[in-house]
Amino acid sequence: MTVASLPALPAFRSRVVPVVVIDDARTAVPLAQALLEGGIDVMEITLRSDAALAAIEAVARAVPAMHLGAGTVTRAADVPRVVDAGARFALSPGCTEALVDAVRAVGLPFIPGVMTPGEVMRAREHGFLLQKLFPAVQAGGVPLLRALAAPLPDVRFCPTGGLTPDNLASFLDQPNVAMAGGSWLTPADAVAAGDWSRITRLAREAVALSAPA
């Protein structure tokens, strides 16, 4: 498969991708609306809870302006489930032949996870030029991204794992970083309390931090 034949990601504007765990599907729609109000038009709902698929379905139906990704897609069997729920793209902490075959079969845009140069090269051989560096900080952070840039200049990354408001800008300043993922935008206590104004404030702060200097 050539690079050109891979399905394109939806055209969201935000360079920050909230990584969200939903424990109660009823919170998914107001959470998505709060992120949109704060200027973030993309979110990753992870398959880390029993409510995840219902949450994806609810957001896909009620908040069409949100570019909705399914995260923690680790098995081929996850792919048709997230597509049926309404996800517009998928992300994974890794990359397997079975996952690649599954996303190709349904034409789902996919960001595979990588951690080492060899994994980057293998994902590139499948045509994926945007990859999720995970866990980004533990893998080597900004120094690793700088080291990867010279031998693999055609690959761009979405670093996720360990990012915070304090280090976000340093990641996004790297020329080979397209966007970054983080869980700090949707704190569990704020979601549980329905504190949507706090979510909106965190989103606005992330948008400001990600703006070009």
Secondary structure, DSSP 8 states (H G I E B T S, - for coil): --GGGS--------SEEEEE--SSGGGHHHHHHHHHHTT--EEEEESSSTTHHHHHHHHHHH-TTSEEEEE---STTHHHHHHHHT-SEEE-SS--HHHHHHHHHHT--EE-EE-SHHHHHHHHHTT--EEEETTHHHHTHHHHHHHHHTT-TT-EE--BSS--TTTHHHHHTSTTB--EEESTTS-HHHHHHT-HHHHHHHHHHHHHHHS--
